[in-house]
Structure formats: C-alpha cells, structure tokens
C-alpha cells in the first residue's frame, strides 16, 4: 500500500469537515492523515511547517473569502496541490478557480469517497507536472540548455501531458460503461416506472451516451499527430441545439424562457463538433442568464446564408448591454456587465477564442433593457 498522505482540511462547517474525514477514512486503497482547521489563519500555520501533501480548501472561511483564499495559500506553499470544496455548482466559476491556482473543484453534496480519493490522486499528479513544466520554462529563460535539449524537454513535457489526459479519459471509460450497462438492465424494468420515471431514465441514457462520446473524442484527440488539420464536419443545427437544450433543460424550465429555432434557410454548417457545441451552449446560457425581470424571456435562433457566408443569429429580449460604453470589453476575460446575474464573465471570451481559432467571426448588436443579438459568420 502507498505511503499515507497528509491532508490539511480548512473548513469552518464542522458537519462538512466530519463528512470529508469519514469519506477518506473509508478509502481502502490509500491511507490518509487528516488535519482539520476551521479558519485560514490556523491552516496557514500548518502549511508553513511543510508536512502537507494536499490542501482541501473551503472558500467561505471566517477570515478569508473567495478566490483570494487560493492566492494566499499559493503564496505560502506554491508547490502544494489544492482542491477547492464549495457548495456552488457553476462551470464558469470552476474554470476561474482552476485558473487562480487550484488543481480541482468539488461540489459539496456531490462528493463520494472514490471521487474524492481519485481527485486527490490526480491533483497531486497535476501539480507535479505543473512544477516540471515550470522548471523547464525557467531553464529555457535562463538559457541553461542547448536548443536540442530544450526541444527534448518540451517534447517530454508534452508527451507527459498527453499521457495524463489519456489516463484520465481511459479510467473514466469503465465507470461510464458500468452506467450504460446498468441502464440497459433497467431497460427491461421501464414498464414499472411512472411517466416521470421513464422521462428521467431516457435523459440518463442520453447523458451517458454523450459522456461516452466526449471521452472517446478526448482519447482520439490525444492520438492526433502534431500539425493535423482541425476536423470540420457537417453538423445538423437542429440536432446540436436539441442536444445542448436537453443538457440545460432544468435551467430553461426554471427561467421559463421560450426558445424559437428556425434553421430552414441553412440547416447544416461545417464546423468542429465540440467547438460548435461549446459556442451554442455559451450563447444560449448567456441569453437565459441575462433575461429581463420585466418580461417573459424569448430567444430566437435563426440560420441563414448572406452573400455566400453561412450565419447563425441568437437574439434575446433580455437586459441588453451598453455597447458604446462596454463594447471594447465584451469579449475580454472576467467582464460582467450585469452584476446581479451569476457567472464569471468567461463565456463570451471562450466563444471568441473558438471562433478565432476556426477562422470565424462574431458581431453584436445590443440595447439596454431591450435585448441583444449575436451573429456568427462561419
């Protein structure tokens, strides 16, 4: 059995802390020595002793709050892997947490023993690889290595990253296969389920199939040769919008948004599938998040061909943006123009990065308290 790992848990909620301790104590494959502190100051005192392998960190502490907590921990122990524990289930916030310096992000209430143990193992490995890459970059900057040696180190680092992505994806294949297998067993029992139960069952099947496809795509991506062309394919817009809307169905229901789709003029578009899915997800999510409280939310999506160029237009009747004031900041990172709406301001930046990579562009029209229109030119 591997050597015990020393875990520092900084969590002010005693019940949450006890639950985490019980989960780790019940892990069979790895022993953990857990030290718990309920405030950041006492936790830092432990970190300064240098005997900790990983930090489990809550971001809502009595003496430290938010992303600054991660930054302060990194200042004291820059090489220590950090996993953030939070009650906030927000993909954009998760991205920001990782960018600030944490290795992973777990939502309280969804944590299991195997998930937590696997996350700890991966976080430690990711931090080791990050340190290796930093060392390589430092040596490059100091010109201590010859050109051939530099290239060899970079090659090894890239291969290590590819291996790591492959290992994670490969390990995910088994539990996903188990889920699909269990669902196939349940298939013969659907007659006993209620109407709502059957709806949930069908959505679980769809989500499991999508997860399997995403893992397959990720594994395929690690096997691509350098310099290989981006894989464009003909995508049915109705299908990809249906897929995205199923994934955010609860969000749409809660918002009571009405979404109208019209792809009659241009039903298909050539594009990398996952890239277009990300664009669609971000634009729809933004339109719903920034809806107006003064009227029912309506979102119109229409495709067309203008002067031989395929276009996709997403129009809403939401809060709108002051383009004259904020137009230059619209696609910058961490820009939020409606503070009362959730999010971290990364969605439009992600959309712009994807479009630039694939040689596409986007135009915006928006009026405060009237709504916005985002038009993509493929």
Secondary structure as a PSIPRED ss2 file (coil, helix, strand):
# PSIPRED VFORMAT (PSIPRED V4.0)

   1 X C   1.000  0.000  0.000
   2 X C   1.000  0.000  0.000
   3 X C   1.000  0.000  0.000
   4 X C   1.000  0.000  0.000
   5 X E   0.000  0.000  1.000
   6 X E   0.000  0.000  1.000
   7 X E   0.000  0.000  1.000
   8 X E   0.000  0.000  1.000
   9 X E   0.000  0.000  1.000
  10 X E   0.000  0.000  1.000
  11 X C   1.000  0.000  0.000
  12 X C   1.000  0.000  0.000
  13 X C   1.000  0.000  0.000
  14 X H   0.000  1.000  0.000
  15 X H   0.000  1.000  0.000
  16 X H   0.000  1.000  0.000
  17 X H   0.000  1.000  0.000
  18 X H   0.000  1.000  0.000
  19 X H   0.000  1.000  0.000
  20 X H   0.000  1.000  0.000
  21 X H   0.000  1.000  0.000
  22 X H   0.000  1.000  0.000
  23 X H   0.000  1.000  0.000
  24 X H   0.000  1.000  0.000
  25 X H   0.000  1.000  0.000
  26 X C   1.000  0.000  0.000
  27 X C   1.000  0.000  0.000
  28 X C   1.000  0.000  0.000
  29 X C   1.000  0.000  0.000
  30 X C   1.000  0.000  0.000
  31 X C   1.000  0.000  0.000
  32 X E   0.000  0.000  1.000
  33 X E   0.000  0.000  1.000
  34 X E   0.000  0.000  1.000
  35 X E   0.000  0.000  1.000
  36 X E   0.000  0.000  1.000
  37 X E   0.000  0.000  1.000
  38 X C   1.000  0.000  0.000
  39 X C   1.000  0.000  0.000
  40 X H   0.000  1.000  0.000
  41 X H   0.000  1.000  0.000
  42 X H   0.000  1.000  0.000
  43 X H   0.000  1.000  0.000
  44 X H   0.000  1.000  0.000
  45 X H   0.000  1.000  0.000
  46 X H   0.000  1.000  0.000
  47 X H   0.000  1.000  0.000
  48 X C   1.000  0.000  0.000
  49 X C   1.000  0.000  0.000
  50 X C   1.000  0.000  0.000
  51 X C   1.000  0.000  0.000
  52 X C   1.000  0.000  0.000
  53 X C   1.000  0.000  0.000
  54 X E   0.000  0.000  1.000
  55 X E   0.000  0.000  1.000
  56 X E   0.000  0.000  1.000
  57 X E   0.000  0.000  1.000
  58 X E   0.000  0.000  1.000
  59 X C   1.000  0.000  0.000
  60 X E   0.000  0.000  1.000
  61 X E   0.000  0.000  1.000
  62 X C   1.000  0.000  0.000
  63 X C   1.000  0.000  0.000
  64 X E   0.000  0.000  1.000
  65 X E   0.000  0.000  1.000
  66 X C   1.000  0.000  0.000
  67 X H   0.000  1.000  0.000
  68 X H   0.000  1.000  0.000
  69 X H   0.000  1.000  0.000
  70 X H   0.000  1.000  0.000
  71 X H   0.000  1.000  0.000
  72 X H   0.000  1.000  0.000
  73 X H   0.000  1.000  0.000
  74 X H   0.000  1.000  0.000
  75 X H   0.000  1.000  0.000
  76 X H   0.000  1.000  0.000
  77 X C   1.000  0.000  0.000
  78 X C   1.000  0.000  0.000
  79 X C   1.000  0.000  0.000
  80 X C   1.000  0.000  0.000
  81 X E   0.000  0.000  1.000
  82 X E   0.000  0.000  1.000
  83 X E   0.000  0.000  1.000
  84 X E   0.000  0.000  1.000
  85 X E   0.000  0.000  1.000
  86 X E   0.000  0.000  1.000
  87 X C   1.000  0.000  0.000
  88 X C   1.000  0.000  0.000
  89 X C   1.000  0.000  0.000
  90 X C   1.000  0.000  0.000
  91 X H   0.000  1.000  0.000
  92 X H   0.000  1.000  0.000
  93 X H   0.000  1.000  0.000
  94 X H   0.000  1.000  0.000
  95 X H   0.000  1.000  0.000
  96 X H   0.000  1.000  0.000
  97 X H   0.000  1.000  0.000
  98 X H   0.000  1.000  0.000
  99 X H   0.000  1.000  0.000
 100 X H   0.000  1.000  0.000
 101 X C   1.000  0.000  0.000
 102 X C   1.000  0.000  0.000
 103 X C   1.000  0.000  0.000
 104 X E   0.000  0.000  1.000
 105 X E   0.000  0.000  1.000
 106 X E   0.000  0.000  1.000
 107 X E   0.000  0.000  1.000
 108 X C   1.000  0.000  0.000
 109 X C   1.000  0.000  0.000
 110 X C   1.000  0.000  0.000
 111 X C   1.000  0.000  0.000
 112 X C   1.000  0.000  0.000
 113 X H   0.000  1.000  0.000
 114 X H   0.000  1.000  0.000
 115 X H   0.000  1.000  0.000
 116 X H   0.000  1.000  0.000
 117 X H   0.000  1.000  0.000
 118 X H   0.000  1.000  0.000
 119 X H   0.000  1.000  0.000
 120 X H   0.000  1.000  0.000
 121 X H   0.000  1.000  0.000
 122 X H   0.000  1.000  0.000
 123 X H   0.000  1.000  0.000
 124 X H   0.000  1.000  0.000
 125 X H   0.000  1.000  0.000
 126 X H   0.000  1.000  0.000
 127 X H   0.000  1.000  0.000
 128 X H   0.000  1.000  0.000
 129 X H   0.000  1.000  0.000
 130 X H   0.000  1.000  0.000
 131 X H   0.000  1.000  0.000
 132 X H   0.000  1.000  0.000
 133 X H   0.000  1.000  0.000
 134 X H   0.000  1.000  0.000
 135 X H   0.000  1.000  0.000
 136 X H   0.000  1.000  0.000
 137 X H   0.000  1.000  0.000
 138 X H   0.000  1.000  0.000
 139 X H   0.000  1.000  0.000
 140 X H   0.000  1.000  0.000
 141 X H   0.000  1.000  0.000
 142 X C   1.000  0.000  0.000
 143 X C   1.000  0.000  0.000
 144 X C   1.000  0.000  0.000
 145 X C   1.000  0.000  0.000
 146 X C   1.000  0.000  0.000
 147 X H   0.000  1.000  0.000
 148 X H   0.000  1.000  0.000
 149 X H   0.000  1.000  0.000
 150 X H   0.000  1.000  0.000
 151 X H   0.000  1.000  0.000
 152 X H   0.000  1.000  0.000
 153 X H   0.000  1.000  0.000
 154 X H   0.000  1.000  0.000
 155 X H   0.000  1.000  0.000
 156 X H   0.000  1.000  0.000
 157 X H   0.000  1.000  0.000
 158 X H   0.000  1.000  0.000
 159 X H   0.000  1.000  0.000
 160 X H   0.000  1.000  0.000
 161 X H   0.000  1.000  0.000
 162 X H   0.000  1.000  0.000
 163 X H   0.000  1.000  0.000
 164 X H   0.000  1.000  0.000
 165 X H   0.000  1.000  0.000
 166 X H   0.000  1.000  0.000
 167 X H   0.000  1.000  0.000
 168 X H   0.000  1.000  0.000
 169 X H   0.000  1.000  0.000
 170 X H   0.000  1.000  0.000
 171 X H   0.000  1.000  0.000
 172 X H   0.000  1.000  0.000
 173 X H   0.000  1.000  0.000
 174 X H   0.000  1.000  0.000
 175 X H   0.000  1.000  0.000
 176 X H   0.000  1.000  0.000
 177 X H   0.000  1.000  0.000
 178 X H   0.000  1.000  0.000
 179 X H   0.000  1.000  0.000
 180 X H   0.000  1.000  0.000
 181 X H   0.000  1.000  0.000
 182 X H   0.000  1.000  0.000
 183 X H   0.000  1.000  0.000
 184 X H   0.000  1.000  0.000
 185 X H   0.000  1.000  0.000
 186 X H   0.000  1.000  0.000
 187 X H   0.000  1.000  0.000
 188 X H   0.000  1.000  0.000
 189 X H   0.000  1.000  0.000
 190 X H   0.000  1.000  0.000
 191 X H   0.000  1.000  0.000
 192 X H   0.000  1.000  0.000
 193 X C   1.000  0.000  0.000
 194 X C   1.000  0.000  0.000
 195 X H   0.000  1.000  0.000
 196 X H   0.000  1.000  0.000
 197 X H   0.000  1.000  0.000
 198 X H   0.000  1.000  0.000
 199 X H   0.000  1.000  0.000
 200 X H   0.000  1.000  0.000
 201 X H   0.000  1.000  0.000
 202 X H   0.000  1.000  0.000
 203 X H   0.000  1.000  0.000
 204 X H   0.000  1.000  0.000
 205 X H   0.000  1.000  0.000
 206 X H   0.000  1.000  0.000
 207 X H   0.000  1.000  0.000
 208 X H   0.000  1.000  0.000
 209 X H   0.000  1.000  0.000
 210 X H   0.000  1.000  0.000
 211 X H   0.000  1.000  0.000
 212 X H   0.000  1.000  0.000
 213 X H   0.000  1.000  0.000
 214 X H   0.000  1.000  0.000
 215 X H   0.000  1.000  0.000
 216 X H   0.000  1.000  0.000
 217 X H   0.000  1.000  0.000
 218 X H   0.000  1.000  0.000
 219 X H   0.000  1.000  0.000
 220 X H   0.000  1.000  0.000
 221 X H   0.000  1.000  0.000
 222 X H   0.000  1.000  0.000
 223 X C   1.000  0.000  0.000
 224 X C   1.000  0.000  0.000
 225 X C   1.000  0.000  0.000
 226 X C   1.000  0.000  0.000
 227 X C   1.000  0.000  0.000
 228 X C   1.000  0.000  0.000
 229 X C   1.000  0.000  0.000
 230 X C   1.000  0.000  0.000
 231 X C   1.000  0.000  0.000
 232 X C   1.000  0.000  0.000
 233 X E   0.000  0.000  1.000
 234 X E   0.000  0.000  1.000
 235 X E   0.000  0.000  1.000
 236 X E   0.000  0.000  1.000
 237 X H   0.000  1.000  0.000
 238 X H   0.000  1.000  0.000
 239 X H   0.000  1.000  0.000
 240 X H   0.000  1.000  0.000
 241 X H   0.000  1.000  0.000
 242 X H   0.000  1.000  0.000
 243 X H   0.000  1.000  0.000
 244 X H   0.000  1.000  0.000
 245 X H   0.000  1.000  0.000
 246 X H   0.000  1.000  0.000
 247 X H   0.000  1.000  0.000
 248 X C   1.000  0.000  0.000
 249 X H   0.000  1.000  0.000
 250 X H   0.000  1.000  0.000
 251 X H   0.000  1.000  0.000
 252 X H   0.000  1.000  0.000
 253 X H   0.000  1.000  0.000
 254 X H   0.000  1.000  0.000
 255 X H   0.000  1.000  0.000
 256 X C   1.000  0.000  0.000
 257 X C   1.000  0.000  0.000
 258 X E   0.000  0.000  1.000
 259 X E   0.000  0.000  1.000
 260 X E   0.000  0.000  1.000
 261 X E   0.000  0.000  1.000
 262 X E   0.000  0.000  1.000
 263 X C   1.000  0.000  0.000
 264 X C   1.000  0.000  0.000
 265 X C   1.000  0.000  0.000
 266 X C   1.000  0.000  0.000
 267 X C   1.000  0.000  0.000
 268 X E   0.000  0.000  1.000
 269 X E   0.000  0.000  1.000
 270 X E   0.000  0.000  1.000
 271 X E   0.000  0.000  1.000
 272 X C   1.000  0.000  0.000
 273 X H   0.000  1.000  0.000
 274 X H   0.000  1.000  0.000
 275 X H   0.000  1.000  0.000
 276 X H   0.000  1.000  0.000
 277 X H   0.000  1.000  0.000
 278 X H   0.000  1.000  0.000
 279 X H   0.000  1.000  0.000
 280 X H   0.000  1.000  0.000
 281 X H   0.000  1.000  0.000
 282 X H   0.000  1.000  0.000
 283 X H   0.000  1.000  0.000
 284 X H   0.000  1.000  0.000
 285 X H   0.000  1.000  0.000
 286 X H   0.000  1.000  0.000
 287 X H   0.000  1.000  0.000
 288 X H   0.000  1.000  0.000
 289 X H   0.000  1.000  0.000
 290 X C   1.000  0.000  0.000
 291 X C   1.000  0.000  0.000
 292 X C   1.000  0.000  0.000
 293 X C   1.000  0.000  0.000
 294 X C   1.000  0.000  0.000
 295 X C   1.000  0.000  0.000
 296 X C   1.000  0.000  0.000
 297 X C   1.000  0.000  0.000
 298 X E   0.000  0.000  1.000
 299 X E   0.000  0.000  1.000
 300 X E   0.000  0.000  1.000
 301 X E   0.000  0.000  1.000
 302 X E   0.000  0.000  1.000
 303 X E   0.000  0.000  1.000
 304 X E   0.000  0.000  1.000
 305 X E   0.000  0.000  1.000
 306 X E   0.000  0.000  1.000
 307 X C   1.000  0.000  0.000
 308 X C   1.000  0.000  0.000
 309 X E   0.000  0.000  1.000
 310 X E   0.000  0.000  1.000
 311 X E   0.000  0.000  1.000
 312 X E   0.000  0.000  1.000
 313 X E   0.000  0.000  1.000
 314 X E   0.000  0.000  1.000
 315 X E   0.000  0.000  1.000
 316 X E   0.000  0.000  1.000
 317 X C   1.000  0.000  0.000
 318 X C   1.000  0.000  0.000
 319 X C   1.000  0.000  0.000
 320 X C   1.000  0.000  0.000
 321 X C   1.000  0.000  0.000
 322 X C   1.000  0.000  0.000
 323 X H   0.000  1.000  0.000
 324 X H   0.000  1.000  0.000
 325 X H   0.000  1.000  0.000
 326 X H   0.000  1.000  0.000
 327 X H   0.000  1.000  0.000
 328 X H   0.000  1.000  0.000
 329 X H   0.000  1.000  0.000
 330 X C   1.000  0.000  0.000
 331 X C   1.000  0.000  0.000
 332 X C   1.000  0.000  0.000
 333 X C   1.000  0.000  0.000
 334 X C   1.000  0.000  0.000
 335 X C   1.000  0.000  0.000
 336 X C   1.000  0.000  0.000
 337 X C   1.000  0.000  0.000
 338 X C   1.000  0.000  0.000
 339 X C   1.000  0.000  0.000
 340 X C   1.000  0.000  0.000
 341 X C   1.000  0.000  0.000
 342 X C   1.000  0.000  0.000
 343 X C   1.000  0.000  0.000
 344 X C   1.000  0.000  0.000
 345 X C   1.000  0.000  0.000
 346 X C   1.000  0.000  0.000
 347 X H   0.000  1.000  0.000
 348 X H   0.000  1.000  0.000
 349 X H   0.000  1.000  0.000
 350 X H   0.000  1.000  0.000
 351 X H   0.000  1.000  0.000
 352 X H   0.000  1.000  0.000
 353 X H   0.000  1.000  0.000
 354 X H   0.000  1.000  0.000
 355 X H   0.000  1.000  0.000
 356 X H   0.000  1.000  0.000
 357 X H   0.000  1.000  0.000
 358 X C   1.000  0.000  0.000
 359 X C   1.000  0.000  0.000
 360 X C   1.000  0.000  0.000
 361 X E   0.000  0.000  1.000
 362 X E   0.000  0.000  1.000
 363 X E   0.000  0.000  1.000
 364 X E   0.000  0.000  1.000
 365 X E   0.000  0.000  1.000
 366 X E   0.000  0.000  1.000
 367 X E   0.000  0.000  1.000
 368 X C   1.000  0.000  0.000
 369 X C   1.000  0.000  0.000
 370 X C   1.000  0.000  0.000
 371 X E   0.000  0.000  1.000
 372 X E   0.000  0.000  1.000
 373 X E   0.000  0.000  1.000
 374 X E   0.000  0.000  1.000
 375 X E   0.000  0.000  1.000
 376 X E   0.000  0.000  1.000
 377 X E   0.000  0.000  1.000
 378 X C   1.000  0.000  0.000
